[in-house]
Amino acid sequence: MGLILLSVMVSMVLGACAWLVLGDQFPVKDELKWPATNNIACYSVILLVPVYLVIFFLN
């Protein structure tokens, strides 16, 4: 359970960092973009599985 919580927290931080670098990209190919919180949530969800796998294999 701790591994999942750690990976969720790390992916949230990395999602915010990805948003700072990439900016508002979602939804793709649409002029009207979502608010920043929705974009950060999308980046966090995208990064959740890779972060979990990295933490899992490093332990």
Secondary structure, DSSP 8 states (H G I E B T S, - for coil): -HHHHHHHHHHHHHHHHHHHHH-S--STT-SS---HHHHHHHHHHHHHHHHHHHHHHH-
